[in-house]
């Protein structure tokens, strides 16, 4: 059955390129023009057409010029609305698709950047995986539309086909076009829900030492070279010698050296989930981490950019 469908699709692409060529992924920017915009009457438009035919028949049968003029005017308005519905899409461009980060199973926010043509585009709807967002673009203007992309598995995930449509202005005609950006997004692995912490040195934990920080640890005698701003003048007035404020601050937390090879007892996917959990725990407390993977050796670091670098590397693992 699948082979028959594949052959039929290939035959259709050869025989009917105008109907099928724009269903395949294409690079940005994507421009909507007359060869890729389709338009059909809506259900309301079909009923309105039947009503016009009844009015036309009655006006001709009874030679009612006023009814005939009204019918012609309504028909002209309907014809003009078809052109307006077409122009609402014609000239619209998708120039960029921005995306953030998401863990597998969570939606990823996509930002679709549309740029208008030489005229305004009113009442456009963008539809993706059952989500519908409405927007309008001024002539030569730009608008960003946010959509949520469902994710299931880690790794590269191609973008789905996106439908742009409009029933503007009277709802008599439905104009639409499909766009399929040739772009993929990287989905992060889902961390395991629980498990042991990574192996740490025996002396792990926070240590404290006296140095210039924010919290006062003690008062000590003045030494040559101490800055004057650290002198405790009020306390020194009650003593024979100058006293200096000394401060304490916790040292940096213990570094986590995460290594793929140390989890050889786990299957590859469980290794990825455990490393993702450790990275998330380290990021939550600002702990420096390094990560060794078969495809990349990431040096010690911390912060959001380092966390994203490590999670991207995990997501790219085969």
Backbone bond lengths (Angstrom), bond angles and torsions (degrees), N, CA, C in turn:
res aa  C-N    CA-C-N  psi(-1)  N-CA   C-N-CA  omega(-1)  CA-C   N-CA-C  phi
1 X - - - 1.459 - - 1.536 111.03 -
2 X 1.334 116.89 -45.78 1.453 120.51 179.60 1.523 111.31 -64.66
3 X 1.340 116.40 -36.73 1.453 119.55 178.49 1.527 110.68 -65.71
4 X 1.334 115.96 -38.64 1.469 119.38 177.89 1.522 111.32 -65.42
5 X 1.343 116.70 -40.30 1.464 119.86 177.57 1.523 111.33 -64.96
6 X 1.335 115.86 -38.52 1.458 119.04 179.18 1.524 111.17 -64.28
7 X 1.324 115.91 -43.00 1.466 118.99 178.65 1.521 111.50 -64.60
8 X 1.337 116.24 -39.78 1.465 118.83 178.76 1.523 110.84 -64.92
9 X 1.328 117.47 -39.22 1.448 120.36 179.00 1.519 111.13 -64.33
10 X 1.326 116.96 -43.01 1.460 119.73 178.31 1.522 111.01 -64.27
11 X 1.346 116.01 -39.21 1.469 118.53 177.68 1.524 110.79 -64.19
12 X 1.348 116.34 -41.51 1.463 119.84 -179.70 1.517 111.05 -65.28
13 X 1.336 117.25 -37.23 1.455 119.61 179.98 1.521 111.65 -67.90
14 X 1.333 116.89 -29.91 1.460 119.21 176.46 1.517 111.60 -77.92
15 X 1.331 116.78 -41.90 1.462 121.03 -174.48 1.520 113.35 -86.56
16 X 1.317 116.72 -32.01 1.470 121.17 -175.17 1.525 110.00 -126.89
17 X 1.318 118.42 62.73 1.474 119.53 -176.39 1.519 113.17 -62.74
18 X 1.328 117.44 -31.02 1.460 119.08 -178.43 1.518 112.27 -66.38
19 X 1.334 116.82 -24.42 1.458 120.07 -178.48 1.518 112.70 -92.56
20 X 1.312 117.99 -20.37 1.459 119.52 -171.12 1.515 114.81 -119.44
21 X 1.314 120.08 -20.67 1.463 119.81 -171.47 1.521 112.46 -66.50
22 X 1.325 117.46 -28.04 1.452 119.90 -178.26 1.528 112.47 -90.41
23 X 1.304 117.61 10.72 1.464 121.37 173.74 1.530 110.96 -91.55
24 X 1.310 116.64 -14.35 1.460 121.05 -179.82 1.532 110.19 -86.34
25 X 1.349 117.85 155.42 1.478 119.73 177.26 1.510 111.54 -58.78
26 X 1.324 116.40 142.84 1.458 121.74 179.91 1.523 109.12 -140.88
27 X 1.309 115.46 151.80 1.456 121.07 -176.34 1.523 110.65 -77.01
28 X 1.335 114.39 156.58 1.458 121.57 177.87 1.530 109.64 -82.30
29 X 1.351 118.06 152.88 1.466 127.70 -2.94 1.527 112.14 -78.35
30 X 1.319 115.96 154.85 1.466 122.65 179.19 1.525 108.13 -110.96
31 X 1.313 116.07 122.38 1.463 122.16 -177.90 1.522 109.38 -107.57
32 X 1.323 116.27 130.20 1.457 121.61 174.58 1.524 109.05 -87.89
33 X 1.329 116.17 126.85 1.455 121.35 178.20 1.515 109.27 -138.84
34 X 1.339 116.45 -176.43 1.459 120.78 -169.93 1.521 113.45 -64.77
35 X 1.334 118.83 -23.08 1.458 120.92 -177.90 1.528 112.88 -80.34
36 X 1.318 117.68 -10.17 1.451 118.98 -177.03 1.522 112.69 -126.28
37 X 1.318 118.18 11.17 1.459 122.47 177.28 1.523 108.21 -107.59
38 X 1.308 116.09 127.74 1.463 122.30 -179.77 1.524 109.00 -113.08
39 X 1.315 115.83 151.65 1.464 119.71 -176.94 1.526 109.25 -147.91
40 X 1.331 116.34 133.67 1.466 123.31 177.64 1.525 108.16 -139.36
41 X 1.314 118.18 157.74 1.471 119.63 175.29 1.522 111.00 -68.32
42 X 1.297 116.51 145.23 1.456 121.37 172.77 1.526 109.33 -80.19
43 X 1.339 116.78 174.50 1.471 119.48 175.99 1.520 110.91 -60.71
44 X 1.321 115.28 -39.86 1.464 119.11 176.39 1.524 110.66 -65.52
45 X 1.328 116.65 -37.83 1.454 120.06 177.92 1.506 112.45 -65.74
46 X 1.348 117.15 -38.11 1.460 119.86 176.58 1.518 112.19 -64.61
47 X 1.339 115.72 -42.81 1.468 119.02 178.02 1.523 110.69 -65.09
48 X 1.321 116.64 -36.92 1.465 120.19 178.70 1.527 110.61 -66.07
49 X 1.325 117.03 -36.92 1.465 120.35 177.23 1.526 111.03 -64.37
50 X 1.327 117.23 -43.40 1.470 120.59 177.42 1.529 110.11 -60.54
51 X 1.319 116.55 -41.93 1.458 120.08 178.52 1.518 111.62 -61.74
52 X 1.336 117.39 -41.13 1.464 120.29 177.97 1.522 111.36 -64.13
53 X 1.338 116.98 -37.73 1.462 119.47 178.42 1.523 110.94 -65.37
54 X 1.313 117.81 -39.92 1.475 120.90 177.66 1.530 109.95 -64.88
55 X 1.350 116.30 -43.63 1.464 119.45 178.70 1.518 111.26 -63.32
56 X 1.330 117.51 -39.95 1.457 120.99 179.16 1.520 111.09 -64.79
57 X 1.338 116.44 -42.81 1.471 119.56 179.13 1.525 110.92 -62.73
58 X 1.314 117.03 -45.45 1.462 120.25 179.88 1.513 112.46 -64.43
59 X 1.360 116.46 -41.32 1.462 119.09 179.87 1.515 112.11 -64.80
60 X 1.343 117.85 -37.42 1.455 120.41 178.79 1.532 111.78 -72.50
61 X 1.324 115.65 -39.50 1.466 118.62 -179.06 1.519 111.71 -65.12
62 X 1.306 116.99 -39.17 1.465 120.67 -176.73 1.535 112.09 -99.69
63 X 1.330 116.86 6.65 1.470 121.29 178.74 1.521 111.40 50.26
64 X 1.332 115.52 45.35 1.460 122.20 -179.43 1.527 108.36 -95.88
65 X 1.324 115.98 102.80 1.462 120.56 -176.23 1.531 112.22 -66.12
66 X 1.330 117.05 -37.07 1.457 119.67 179.83 1.526 110.98 -64.15
67 X 1.337 116.30 -44.00 1.470 119.84 177.95 1.515 111.04 -65.52
68 X 1.346 116.41 -37.30 1.461 120.23 178.35 1.531 110.81 -64.90
69 X 1.335 117.02 -41.55 1.462 120.38 178.22 1.520 111.23 -65.16
70 X 1.338 116.26 -41.78 1.460 119.06 178.42 1.522 110.80 -61.95
71 X 1.334 116.34 -41.43 1.472 119.79 179.60 1.521 111.11 -63.11
72 X 1.321 116.81 -42.53 1.466 120.44 179.70 1.523 111.28 -65.80
73 X 1.319 116.82 -39.21 1.461 119.83 179.26 1.524 111.44 -65.64
74 X 1.345 116.00 -41.49 1.463 118.98 177.84 1.525 110.93 -66.62
75 X 1.331 116.56 -37.81 1.458 119.49 177.13 1.517 112.15 -65.22
76 X 1.343 116.45 -39.39 1.461 119.70 177.50 1.519 110.92 -65.14
77 X 1.330 117.16 -40.21 1.462 120.28 177.57 1.521 111.15 -63.04
78 X 1.350 116.48 -39.79 1.460 119.80 178.71 1.525 110.93 -65.05
79 X 1.331 116.78 -41.08 1.470 120.25 178.62 1.525 111.09 -64.95
80 X 1.334 116.42 -39.79 1.458 119.48 178.35 1.521 111.31 -66.28
81 X 1.326 117.58 -35.68 1.467 120.14 179.37 1.524 111.22 -65.43
82 X 1.337 117.56 -29.66 1.464 120.31 176.40 1.525 110.18 -65.36
83 X 1.320 116.99 -41.64 1.461 120.43 178.09 1.527 110.94 -66.08
84 X 1.335 116.59 -40.32 1.469 119.90 179.87 1.529 110.19 -64.70
85 X 1.338 117.24 -40.60 1.468 120.26 178.35 1.527 110.80 -62.25
86 X 1.325 116.89 -39.19 1.468 120.32 177.47 1.524 110.88 -65.85
87 X 1.333 117.23 -45.21 1.469 120.88 -177.68 1.527 112.21 -67.83
88 X 1.319 117.37 -22.43 1.465 118.70 178.65 1.529 111.86 -64.59
89 X 1.331 117.50 -24.83 1.466 121.30 177.66 1.520 112.74 -103.50
90 X 1.317 117.07 -30.25 1.458 120.84 -174.69 1.532 110.86 -63.82
91 X 1.325 116.17 128.01 1.457 122.01 179.28 1.518 114.64 91.61
92 X 1.325 118.18 -5.48 1.461 121.30 178.76 1.531 109.52 -74.62
93 X 1.329 116.89 140.06 1.464 121.81 -178.46 1.521 111.32 -126.99
94 X 1.324 115.67 137.47 1.463 121.92 167.80 1.512 106.99 -97.23
95 X 1.329 116.69 112.89 1.468 120.63 -173.30 1.513 113.98 -101.07
96 X 1.329 117.47 -24.16 1.465 118.48 -175.79 1.528 109.14 -158.58
97 X 1.315 115.52 151.33 1.465 123.16 174.09 1.525 106.87 -127.77
98 X 1.328 116.53 108.84 1.450 121.55 177.78 1.528 109.16 -96.91
99 X 1.301 115.16 151.50 1.465 118.71 179.52 1.517 109.63 -148.98
100 X 1.315 114.75 155.83 1.452 121.29 177.38 1.514 111.01 -100.76
101 X 1.327 116.20 -142.88 1.463 121.81 178.52 1.514 108.94 -121.55
102 X 1.309 115.60 150.44 1.456 120.59 178.11 1.515 108.98 -153.08
103 X 1.333 115.02 144.49 1.460 122.10 174.04 1.525 108.30 -85.36
104 X 1.311 116.98 144.88 1.461 121.66 -178.26 1.530 110.22 -52.26
105 X 1.306 115.66 131.00 1.457 121.90 -177.27 1.508 113.21 99.06
106 X 1.338 117.78 -14.41 1.455 122.17 178.18 1.527 109.48 -107.52
107 X 1.337 118.27 150.11 1.473 119.72 179.26 1.522 111.43 -71.49
108 X 1.312 115.20 144.73 1.454 121.77 175.88 1.523 108.84 -105.28
109 X 1.306 116.15 133.91 1.464 121.02 -178.74 1.526 108.99 -81.81
110 X 1.333 115.54 122.43 1.459 122.12 173.99 1.523 108.50 -106.71
111 X 1.299 116.26 141.08 1.458 121.96 175.84 1.524 108.15 -118.00
112 X 1.330 115.59 110.99 1.456 122.57 -179.61 1.529 108.16 -92.77
113 X 1.313 116.34 122.66 1.467 121.74 -178.03 1.525 108.41 -100.78
114 X 1.333 116.36 113.94 1.458 122.85 179.20 1.519 109.41 -108.87
115 X 1.330 115.62 141.77 1.465 122.55 177.82 1.523 108.12 -123.39
116 X 1.333 116.51 132.69 1.452 121.53 -179.14 1.514 112.66 -77.90
117 X 1.326 115.09 162.51 1.452 121.11 177.92 1.519 111.37 -90.88
118 X 1.339 115.42 -142.73 1.464 119.72 -177.36 1.520 112.66 -84.21
119 X 1.326 117.83 4.95 1.459 121.41 176.06 1.526 108.51 -143.10
120 X 1.314 116.03 164.78 1.468 120.49 -179.03 1.523 110.60 -72.93
121 X 1.320 115.28 149.78 1.467 122.51 178.08 1.523 107.20 -119.55
122 X 1.320 116.19 109.49 1.465 120.97 -174.69 1.521 110.72 -105.02
123 X 1.320 115.08 146.53 1.462 123.04 172.08 1.527 112.79 52.55
124 X 1.347 115.66 57.60 1.463 121.83 174.90 1.523 108.22 -94.65
125 X 1.314 116.45 141.26 1.460 122.07 176.37 1.527 108.73 -118.47
126 X 1.312 116.22 133.15 1.452 121.22 174.98 1.520 107.37 -111.98
127 X 1.320 116.21 131.42 1.470 122.38 -174.66 1.521 109.42 -126.48
128 X 1.351 115.55 128.38 1.461 121.52 179.98 1.517 109.00 -146.80
129 X 1.325 116.84 119.20 1.465 122.50 178.45 1.526 112.00 52.23
130 X 1.320 117.23 43.22 1.457 121.44 177.12 1.517 114.85 85.46
131 X 1.337 118.57 -9.36 1.466 121.54 176.76 1.530 109.37 -88.83
132 X 1.308 115.93 140.35 1.462 121.11 179.84 1.520 108.82 -130.57
133 X 1.325 116.54 128.03 1.455 122.85 175.62 1.525 108.13 -127.65
134 X 1.330 116.41 138.23 1.457 122.13 178.73 1.522 109.91 -103.32
135 X 1.326 116.77 146.19 1.461 121.06 178.27 1.523 108.92 -156.90
136 X 1.293 115.51 168.92 1.463 123.48 175.67 1.516 108.16 -139.17
137 X 1.316 116.55 148.16 1.462 122.16 -178.15 1.521 108.24 -128.08
138 X 1.310 116.25 130.63 1.461 120.45 174.95 1.520 109.82 -74.96
139 X 1.313 116.34 165.09 1.462 121.25 177.69 1.517 109.63 -59.16
140 X 1.325 117.17 126.06 1.467 124.77 -177.54 1.522 112.31 60.12
141 X 1.327 117.01 16.08 1.452 121.06 179.44 1.516 111.85 -89.93
142 X 1.325 115.14 178.23 1.464 121.45 -179.09 1.519 108.82 -136.95
143 X 1.313 116.20 141.69 1.457 121.31 178.04 1.520 108.27 -141.47
144 X 1.338 115.73 146.13 1.461 122.48 179.41 1.523 108.16 -113.16
145 X 1.322 116.11 124.33 1.462 122.18 -179.21 1.530 108.09 -111.93
146 X 1.320 117.03 126.45 1.467 121.98 -179.18 1.521 110.21 -96.62
147 X 1.324 115.65 132.53 1.462 122.96 177.67 1.530 108.03 -132.17
148 X 1.337 115.89 154.93 1.461 121.84 177.14 1.523 109.27 -103.40
149 X 1.317 115.23 122.49 1.459 121.21 178.59 1.525 109.34 -98.17
150 X 1.342 119.26 116.11 1.469 120.23 177.54 1.530 110.89 -65.02
151 X 1.315 116.77 141.52 1.463 121.98 177.14 1.522 109.23 -125.08
152 X 1.318 115.85 149.90 1.464 121.26 179.89 1.517 112.09 -126.45
153 X 1.319 116.92 -44.06 1.460 121.13 -174.44 1.524 109.46 -125.40
154 X 1.322 114.94 155.18 1.460 119.97 176.90 1.522 109.18 -70.78
155 X 1.336 114.26 164.08 1.460 119.99 176.69 1.524 111.74 104.03
156 X 1.305 114.31 -169.53 1.455 120.57 -178.23 1.526 110.29 -75.01
157 X 1.309 116.36 131.41 1.454 122.32 179.54 1.529 108.53 -127.71
158 X 1.339 117.27 118.82 1.471 119.11 179.98 1.521 111.14 -70.16
159 X 1.308 115.56 152.02 1.458 120.36 176.73 1.522 110.35 -73.42
160 X 1.317 117.61 143.66 1.464 120.23 178.26 1.530 111.21 -78.09
161 X 1.328 115.41 171.18 1.463 119.36 173.45 1.519 109.46 -68.83
162 X 1.318 115.22 144.94 1.460 122.11 -177.41 1.520 108.25 -121.22
163 X 1.310 115.49 134.18 1.468 121.00 179.67 1.517 109.75 -104.24
164 X 1.329 115.78 130.66 1.451 122.78 172.39 1.522 108.13 -111.11
165 X 1.314 116.83 129.34 1.461 119.20 -177.79 1.523 110.92 -147.97
166 X 1.336 113.93 163.74 1.453 120.26 179.81 1.526 109.16 -156.00
167 X 1.320 116.42 140.19 1.468 123.65 172.71 1.525 111.07 -111.25
168 X 1.316 115.37 12.50 1.457 121.20 -178.72 1.535 109.79 -65.82
169 X 1.363 120.70 141.78 1.469 125.37 5.41 1.537 113.93 -104.76
170 X 1.343 117.97 -20.57 1.466 120.66 -172.30 1.515 113.48 -108.17
171 X 1.331 117.69 -2.95 1.455 120.24 -178.04 1.508 113.77 75.60
172 X 1.342 117.47 15.09 1.466 120.76 -179.53 1.523 112.25 -85.01
173 X 1.344 117.42 -27.05 1.457 121.59 -177.12 1.524 109.65 -130.67
174 X 1.308 114.32 146.83 1.464 122.71 179.54 1.522 107.66 -112.97
175 X 1.340 116.33 110.26 1.459 122.17 177.16 1.522 108.68 -104.55
176 X 1.327 116.74 136.49 1.461 119.42 -177.84 1.522 110.99 -150.24
177 X 1.325 113.91 163.18 1.451 121.55 175.14 1.526 108.09 -154.44
178 X 1.336 116.31 149.53 1.464 121.92 178.38 1.519 109.21 -103.79
179 X 1.311 116.47 139.41 1.459 122.20 171.26 1.527 107.92 -127.78
180 X 1.308 115.16 142.58 1.472 120.54 -178.41 1.529 108.36 -137.38
181 X 1.340 117.81 86.60 1.468 119.94 -178.60 1.523 111.74 -61.25
182 X 1.316 115.00 134.59 1.464 121.19 177.64 1.525 108.43 -83.10
183 X 1.327 115.26 73.83 1.456 120.94 -174.30 1.524 108.90 -148.31
184 X 1.308 116.35 145.77 1.460 122.29 178.79 1.527 109.01 -125.22
185 X 1.321 115.19 155.10 1.465 121.61 177.42 1.525 108.17 -118.52
186 X 1.322 115.53 150.89 1.458 121.42 -178.17 1.526 109.46 -98.35
187 X 1.330 116.11 120.28 1.460 122.44 -177.77 1.526 108.54 -99.71
188 X 1.325 116.03 129.60 1.461 121.04 -179.56 1.530 111.28 -73.67
189 X 1.336 117.44 152.11 1.471 120.10 177.06 1.522 111.58 -69.70
190 X 1.313 115.48 153.03 1.464 120.82 178.06 1.529 108.91 -83.83
191 X 1.340 118.54 125.71 1.470 119.78 -179.91 1.528 111.05 -67.84
192 X 1.326 116.07 152.55 1.455 119.38 174.20 1.535 109.40 -67.43
193 X 1.310 115.32 154.17 1.468 120.01 -174.54 1.522 113.37 -77.53
194 X 1.304 117.97 -21.91 1.454 120.82 -179.91 1.508 110.63 -167.82
195 X 1.340 115.31 159.95 1.448 118.98 -179.55 1.504 110.97 164.24
196 X 1.323 117.49 179.60 1.468 121.00 -177.59 1.514 110.90 -75.29
197 X 1.328 116.66 157.34 1.474 120.23 174.20 1.524 109.79 -76.69
198 X 1.313 117.85 165.62 1.474 119.23 177.95 1.524 111.09 -70.10
199 X 1.313 116.07 156.72 1.461 120.70 177.61 1.521 109.58 -64.56
200 X 1.334 115.06 131.81 1.468 120.66 -177.16 1.523 109.52 -125.42
201 X 1.334 117.44 157.36 1.479 119.77 176.07 1.520 110.84 -60.19
202 X 1.323 115.53 156.68 1.467 120.40 -176.06 1.515 112.06 -63.17
203 X 1.338 118.21 -31.12 1.461 120.09 -177.84 1.518 111.45 -92.33
204 X 1.357 117.35 22.10 1.456 119.07 -178.29 1.504 112.23 -62.14
205 X 1.310 114.87 166.51 1.454 121.62 -179.48 1.498 110.83 114.17
206 X 1.295 117.64 179.91 1.465 122.13 -179.45 1.520 110.21 -82.21
207 X 1.310 115.13 137.68 1.448 122.00 170.90 1.517 107.12 -120.18
208 X 1.304 116.34 153.85 1.454 120.49 178.72 1.515 109.63 -126.17
209 X 1.319 115.11 144.21 1.453 120.62 174.51 1.523 107.69 -141.78
210 X 1.330 116.12 157.72 1.456 120.60 -177.83 1.515 109.65 -83.10
211 X 1.299 115.54 123.32 1.443 122.53 173.22 1.513 107.76 -164.41
212 X 1.286 115.59 176.12 1.447 119.20 -175.81 1.518 110.14 -66.77
213 X 1.319 116.06 118.48 1.448 122.22 177.91 1.506 109.81 -145.95
214 X 1.307 118.55 -142.60 1.452 122.49 -177.17 1.531 112.63 -109.59
215 X 1.331 118.63 -30.38 1.456 121.82 -175.93 1.534 109.74 -97.55
216 X 1.351 116.45 130.60 1.465 121.16 179.33 1.522 109.38 -72.58
217 X 1.333 116.16 125.17 1.462 120.38 179.04 1.523 111.91 -96.83
218 X 1.326 117.91 -38.93 1.470 120.78 -176.88 1.516 108.94 -168.49
219 X 1.342 114.24 172.16 1.459 122.38 172.42 1.517 108.09 -111.69
220 X 1.305 116.53 137.96 1.457 120.72 -179.74 1.521 108.89 -136.74
221 X 1.311 115.16 169.27 1.461 121.00 179.86 1.522 110.95 -69.37
222 X 1.304 113.78 148.77 1.461 120.13 -178.39 1.527 110.28 -67.81
223 X 1.330 116.61 137.50 1.457 123.13 175.47 1.519 108.44 -121.59
224 X 1.301 115.61 148.33 1.463 120.66 -179.49 1.526 109.02 -59.49
225 X 1.304 115.60 130.29 1.457 120.94 -179.36 1.513 113.62 103.17
226 X 1.340 118.22 -13.38 1.468 119.97 176.94 1.528 109.89 -66.72
227 X 1.345 117.73 135.71 1.476 119.55 179.02 1.523 110.78 -66.45
228 X 1.316 114.69 146.52 1.464 119.53 -177.65 1.525 112.15 -65.67
229 X 1.337 117.48 -28.66 1.465 118.42 -177.70 1.519 112.33 -68.03
230 X 1.345 117.82 -14.43 1.460 120.98 178.76 1.534 112.57 -93.35
231 X 1.334 117.70 -2.55 1.470 120.24 -179.88 1.530 109.28 -73.13
232 X 1.309 116.65 129.51 1.479 122.38 176.72 1.523 108.01 -86.23
233 X 1.318 116.81 89.60 1.466 121.40 -172.76 1.526 111.53 -65.90
234 X 1.312 118.52 -40.31 1.466 119.93 -178.42 1.515 111.50 -65.02
235 X 1.331 116.40 -43.06 1.456 119.29 179.16 1.528 111.33 -71.29
236 X 1.334 116.31 -34.74 1.460 119.47 -179.46 1.515 111.84 -65.87
237 X 1.375 116.37 -28.93 1.466 118.91 -179.26 1.511 111.81 -65.12
238 X 1.336 117.54 -22.68 1.468 120.87 -179.65 1.523 112.22 -95.16
239 X 1.334 117.63 4.00 1.458 121.20 179.82 1.519 109.61 -127.96
240 X 1.306 114.49 167.57 1.458 119.74 -177.81 1.527 111.88 -79.58
241 X 1.340 117.68 -22.48 1.466 121.05 -178.35 1.530 109.76 -123.26
242 X 1.325 113.77 165.48 1.461 118.73 179.05 1.524 110.52 -73.26
243 X 1.322 115.12 141.40 1.460 121.68 175.67 1.531 109.02 -113.85
244 X 1.309 115.64 143.28 1.465 122.56 -177.25 1.523 108.58 -119.73
245 X 1.331 115.24 138.12 1.473 120.00 177.33 1.523 109.47 -77.80
246 X 1.331 115.24 130.82 1.466 121.15 175.30 1.518 107.56 -112.10
247 X 1.307 114.92 145.23 1.460 120.51 -173.15 1.516 110.26 -117.72
248 X 1.321 114.29 158.33 1.462 120.00 174.64 1.523 108.89 -129.36
249 X 1.287 114.08 152.30 1.463 120.83 179.93 1.514 107.70 -154.87
250 X 1.329 118.94 135.43 1.461 118.85 -179.66 1.514 111.92 -63.96
251 X 1.309 114.29 138.83 1.454 118.61 175.77 1.525 110.13 -67.06
252 X 1.314 115.84 167.78 1.460 120.62 177.54 1.520 110.39 -59.25
253 X 1.313 115.26 147.34 1.452 119.31 -178.18 1.523 111.00 -67.12
254 X 1.297 115.07 162.26 1.455 120.92 -178.54 1.528 110.06 -60.77
255 X 1.302 115.87 137.90 1.459 120.52 -179.99 1.527 110.16 -76.36
256 X 1.321 115.82 143.08 1.461 121.88 174.83 1.519 108.03 -106.28
257 X 1.326 115.51 116.75 1.461 122.24 177.48 1.527 107.28 -99.65
258 X 1.303 116.60 93.24 1.462 122.42 -175.95 1.526 109.64 -86.19
259 X 1.324 115.23 131.61 1.464 120.30 -173.28 1.527 109.29 -135.86
260 X 1.302 115.81 126.06 1.470 122.17 177.82 1.522 111.22 -58.03
261 X 1.319 116.74 -36.71 1.471 121.07 -174.83 1.518 112.70 -70.26
262 X 1.325 118.59 -20.62 1.456 121.08 -179.93 1.530 112.70 -78.86
263 X 1.320 117.60 -4.45 1.470 121.32 179.53 1.519 110.97 -113.83
264 X 1.319 115.72 37.32 1.469 119.94 -175.79 1.523 112.69 -64.99
265 X 1.339 118.76 -18.08 1.457 120.62 -179.57 1.530 112.25 -77.19
266 X 1.331 118.14 -9.81 1.463 122.58 -178.26 1.519 110.20 -104.61
267 X 1.328 115.47 153.34 1.465 120.09 173.80 1.524 108.43 -70.32
268 X 1.332 118.84 158.13 1.474 120.68 -173.88 1.526 114.56 -53.74
269 X 1.322 118.16 -42.84 1.459 119.34 -176.33 1.529 111.36 -67.77
270 X 1.337 117.04 -35.74 1.455 119.84 176.75 1.529 111.23 -70.32
271 X 1.332 116.83 -33.31 1.460 119.25 174.54 1.532 110.36 -60.69
272 X 1.330 115.80 -44.18 1.473 120.28 -179.24 1.521 110.35 -62.62
273 X 1.328 117.58 -43.48 1.462 120.77 -179.34 1.524 111.44 -64.72
274 X 1.331 117.06 -38.49 1.468 119.47 179.91 1.523 110.97 -69.57
275 X 1.317 117.22 -44.33 1.461 119.52 177.69 1.529 111.08 -62.18
276 X 1.333 116.84 -36.61 1.467 119.72 177.67 1.529 110.82 -64.55
277 X 1.344 117.21 -38.07 1.463 119.72 178.09 1.523 110.83 -66.65
278 X 1.328 117.04 -43.72 1.460 119.52 178.86 1.524 111.32 -62.41
279 X 1.325 117.42 -40.35 1.461 120.28 178.25 1.520 111.11 -63.31
280 X 1.337 116.36 -39.87 1.459 119.59 178.65 1.522 112.29 -66.18
281 X 1.323 116.99 -39.89 1.465 120.35 178.17 1.521 111.18 -66.49
282 X 1.330 116.73 -39.87 1.461 119.56 178.57 1.521 111.20 -67.28
283 X 1.308 117.60 -39.00 1.467 121.46 179.18 1.527 111.00 -64.93
284 X 1.334 116.66 -35.54 1.466 119.93 -177.58 1.524 112.07 -64.81
285 X 1.337 118.11 -30.93 1.466 120.92 -178.07 1.530 112.58 -109.66
286 X 1.327 117.64 4.59 1.459 120.38 179.31 1.508 114.31 73.45
287 X 1.330 117.60 28.85 1.465 120.91 -176.72 1.537 109.95 -83.59
288 X 1.314 119.71 131.16 1.472 121.72 176.49 1.525 110.65 -64.86
289 X 1.307 115.82 140.11 1.465 121.37 -179.92 1.525 109.46 -139.59
290 X 1.320 114.23 153.59 1.461 121.95 167.64 1.524 106.85 -125.71
291 X 1.323 117.21 160.05 1.460 120.64 -174.80 1.519 109.23 -143.41
292 X 1.328 114.73 123.64 1.466 119.92 174.18 1.515 108.66 -106.57
293 X 1.337 115.93 126.11 1.458 122.61 178.06 1.521 108.62 -130.63
294 X 1.317 117.52 158.75 1.470 118.88 178.84 1.522 113.39 -59.34
295 X 1.325 117.47 -25.39 1.463 120.39 -177.01 1.525 112.89 -100.63
296 X 1.318 117.79 -12.52 1.463 119.88 -174.85 1.525 110.26 -164.08
297 X 1.325 115.27 144.91 1.464 122.11 175.37 1.526 107.04 -116.11
298 X 1.336 116.39 107.95 1.460 122.12 -175.46 1.521 108.37 -98.15
299 X 1.306 116.39 123.96 1.466 121.39 -176.65 1.528 111.13 -74.05
300 X 1.323 114.73 173.90 1.456 121.63 -175.36 1.524 111.28 -62.90
301 X 1.313 115.68 139.17 1.458 121.06 178.55 1.509 110.40 -173.77
302 X 1.326 115.72 176.31 1.457 121.10 177.06 1.521 108.17 -155.50
303 X 1.311 116.15 170.84 1.457 120.45 -178.11 1.512 111.32 103.33
304 X 1.327 114.73 171.06 1.461 120.55 -174.70 1.524 112.42 -64.81
305 X 1.332 117.19 -40.58 1.461 119.35 -178.50 1.530 111.17 -66.41
306 X 1.331 116.76 -38.27 1.467 119.89 177.70 1.532 110.11 -66.54
307 X 1.320 117.22 -40.89 1.471 120.70 177.88 1.523 110.52 -61.75
308 X 1.334 117.14 -44.13 1.464 120.36 179.56 1.524 110.84 -64.18
309 X 1.340 117.44 -38.46 1.460 121.19 178.28 1.528 110.74 -60.88
310 X 1.315 116.61 -45.42 1.461 121.38 -179.01 1.536 111.00 -66.64
311 X 1.335 117.03 -43.53 1.465 119.73 -179.22 1.530 111.12 -67.82
312 X 1.322 117.57 -34.50 1.460 119.55 175.81 1.523 111.00 -64.08
313 X 1.345 116.15 -39.36 1.456 119.59 178.68 1.527 111.06 -65.45
314 X 1.339 117.57 -40.73 1.462 120.26 176.26 1.524 111.09 -62.92
315 X 1.333 116.70 -41.49 1.461 119.91 -177.91 1.523 112.07 -65.57
316 X 1.333 117.41 -28.31 1.471 120.18 -178.19 1.522 113.33 -83.73
317 X 1.323 118.56 -6.85 1.458 120.17 179.61 1.532 110.75 -61.99
318 X 1.322 116.91 142.59 1.472 118.94 179.37 1.523 112.17 -69.57
